[in-house]
Amino acid sequence: MRFGYARVSKNEQSLEIQIQKLTAAGCEEIFQEKISGAKDGMPQLDALVSKLRKGDTLCVVRLDRLGRRMMKLVELINDFKSKGIEFVALENNLDTTTPIGMLLFNICAAFSEMERELIRERVKAGLDSAKQKGRTGGRPKALTIEKAETVKALRQTGKMSVKQICETIGISRSVFYRCINE
């Protein structure tokens, strides 16, 4: 079966032209949505994807109607491919049923993968740079070495209760017991 998906970003925009083009492309059922493509939740698209079966084809007028993020698009189309579902973007001349369409899709996928790798490299470089400057990631420790020594010393004297030690040092009971049990 050939399904269509039409989406506009704002309620004031019309889906009519997209619906006409999808109908002309032979779509038997068209799912419609008025929601921004930058948002993750698109209920009609989710409903359509759950309805697609092996041998079905999903048509959109333009690739950006399916979503704005390239990595998300590649992930979605790869999911279709693995399930035997074809994909067609009418105005982008992207048709995964043809060798040229698959080539174009694979080029898009390669750029998406490169983008992921570049992001990964930038994050790693940033973390390495911070490490060289003496900064470490994560949350600061609740108890410094000095405070830990004070906690242990106060505990050994036996003159203060656990509650009094925690209030004096400014720590929680769980931090206190973690310190004592080390």
C-alpha positions as CSV (number, residue, x, y, z in Angstrom):
1,M,0.0,0.0,0.0
2,R,1.2,3.5,-0.7
3,F,0.8,6.0,2.2
4,G,1.3,9.7,2.2
5,Y,2.4,12.0,5.0
6,A,1.6,15.8,4.8
7,R,2.8,18.2,7.4
8,V,2.9,22.0,7.9
9,S,4.5,23.8,10.8
10,K,1.7,26.2,11.7
11,N,-2.1,25.9,12.0
12,E,-2.6,28.8,9.6
13,Q,-0.8,27.0,6.8
14,S,-2.7,24.7,4.4
15,L,-2.0,21.1,3.7
16,E,-4.1,21.2,0.5
17,I,-1.2,21.4,-2.0
18,Q,0.7,18.5,-0.4
19,I,-2.4,16.4,-0.2
20,Q,-3.1,17.0,-4.0
21,K,0.5,16.0,-4.9
22,L,0.4,12.9,-2.7
23,T,-3.0,11.9,-4.2
24,A,-1.6,12.3,-7.7
25,A,1.4,10.1,-6.7
26,G,-1.1,7.3,-5.9
27,C,-1.3,7.5,-2.1
28,E,-4.3,5.5,-0.9
29,E,-4.2,6.9,2.7
30,I,-2.7,10.3,3.7
31,F,-1.8,11.2,7.3
32,Q,-1.9,14.9,8.1
33,E,-0.2,17.0,10.8
34,K,0.0,20.6,11.8
35,I,3.1,20.7,14.0
36,S,6.7,22.0,13.8
37,G,9.2,19.6,12.3
38,A,11.8,20.7,14.9
39,K,9.7,19.0,17.6
40,D,10.3,15.4,18.4
41,G,6.7,14.3,19.0
42,M,4.6,14.0,15.8
43,P,1.7,11.8,16.7
44,Q,0.3,11.4,13.1
45,L,3.8,10.4,11.8
46,D,4.1,7.9,14.7
47,A,0.7,6.4,13.9
48,L,1.6,6.1,10.2
49,V,5.0,4.5,11.0
50,S,3.3,1.9,13.2
51,K,0.9,1.1,10.4
52,L,3.5,0.6,7.7
53,R,4.3,-3.1,6.8
54,K,6.8,-4.8,4.5
55,G,6.1,-3.8,0.9
56,D,4.4,-0.5,1.7
57,T,5.7,2.8,0.5
58,L,5.7,6.1,2.4
59,C,5.5,9.3,0.3
60,V,6.2,12.8,1.3
61,V,6.2,15.9,-0.9
62,R,9.6,17.1,0.4
63,L,12.1,15.4,2.8
64,D,11.8,18.2,5.3
65,R,8.1,17.3,5.8
66,L,9.3,14.2,7.6
67,G,11.6,16.1,9.9
68,R,14.3,18.8,10.1
69,R,17.2,16.9,11.6
70,M,19.2,14.9,9.1
71,M,20.4,12.3,11.6
72,K,16.8,11.6,12.6
73,L,15.7,11.3,9.0
74,V,18.5,8.9,8.1
75,E,17.6,6.8,11.2
76,L,14.0,6.7,10.2
77,I,14.6,5.8,6.6
78,N,17.2,3.1,7.6
79,D,14.4,1.7,9.9
80,F,12.1,1.6,6.9
81,K,14.7,-0.1,4.7
82,S,15.3,-2.8,7.4
83,K,11.6,-3.5,7.5
84,G,11.2,-3.7,3.7
85,I,9.4,-0.3,3.5
86,E,10.1,2.0,0.6
87,F,10.4,5.8,0.9
88,V,9.7,8.5,-1.7
89,A,10.3,12.3,-1.4
90,L,8.5,13.6,-4.5
91,E,10.2,17.0,-4.9
92,N,13.6,15.9,-3.8
93,N,13.7,13.0,-6.4
94,L,14.6,10.6,-3.6
95,D,13.1,7.2,-4.2
96,T,14.6,4.3,-2.3
97,T,13.0,1.9,-4.9
98,T,15.5,3.0,-7.5
99,P,19.3,2.5,-7.5
100,I,19.9,6.3,-7.9
101,G,17.5,7.0,-5.0
102,M,19.4,4.6,-2.8
103,L,22.7,6.2,-3.9
104,L,21.4,9.7,-2.9
105,F,20.1,8.4,0.4
106,N,23.4,6.7,1.2
107,I,25.2,10.0,0.4
108,C,22.9,11.7,2.9
109,A,23.5,9.0,5.4
110,A,27.3,9.3,5.0
111,F,27.1,13.1,5.6
112,S,24.9,12.4,8.7
113,E,27.5,9.9,10.0
114,M,30.3,12.4,9.4
115,E,28.3,15.0,11.3
116,R,28.0,12.6,14.2
117,E,31.7,11.8,14.2
118,L,32.6,15.6,14.1
119,I,30.3,16.2,17.1
120,R,31.9,13.3,18.9
121,E,35.4,14.6,18.2
122,R,34.5,18.2,19.3
123,V,33.1,16.8,22.6
124,K,36.2,14.7,23.2
125,A,38.5,17.6,22.4
126,G,36.5,19.8,24.8
127,L,36.8,17.3,27.6
128,D,40.5,16.8,27.0
129,S,41.1,20.5,27.1
130,A,39.1,20.8,30.3
131,K,41.1,18.0,31.8
132,Q,44.4,19.6,30.9
133,K,43.2,22.8,32.7
134,G,42.6,20.8,35.8
135,R,38.8,20.6,35.5
136,T,37.1,17.3,36.0
137,G,33.6,16.4,35.0
138,G,30.8,15.3,37.2
139,R,29.4,16.7,40.4
140,P,31.6,18.0,43.1
141,K,32.3,15.7,46.1
142,A,30.1,16.3,49.1
143,L,33.0,15.8,51.4
144,T,36.5,17.2,51.1
145,I,39.4,15.3,52.6
146,E,39.6,17.8,55.4
147,K,35.9,17.5,56.3
148,A,36.2,13.7,56.2
149,E,39.1,13.8,58.7
150,T,37.0,16.1,60.9
151,V,34.0,13.7,60.7
152,K,36.1,10.7,61.7
153,A,37.8,12.7,64.5
154,L,34.5,13.9,66.0
155,R,33.1,10.4,65.7
156,Q,36.1,8.9,67.6
157,T,35.7,11.3,70.5
158,G,32.1,10.1,71.0
159,K,31.1,13.4,72.4
160,M,28.7,14.3,69.6
161,S,25.7,12.4,68.1
162,V,25.6,11.6,64.4
163,K,22.9,14.3,64.0
164,Q,25.2,16.9,65.7
165,I,28.2,16.0,63.6
166,C,26.1,16.2,60.4
167,E,24.8,19.7,61.4
168,T,28.2,20.9,62.4
169,I,30.0,19.8,59.3
170,G,27.0,20.5,57.0
171,I,26.6,17.0,55.5
172,S,23.7,14.5,55.2
173,R,23.5,11.3,57.2
174,S,24.2,9.2,54.1
175,V,27.4,11.2,53.5
176,F,28.4,10.7,57.1
177,Y,27.9,6.9,57.0
178,R,29.7,6.7,53.7
179,C,32.7,8.5,55.2
180,I,32.8,6.4,58.3
181,N,32.6,3.1,56.3
182,E,35.5,4.0,54.0
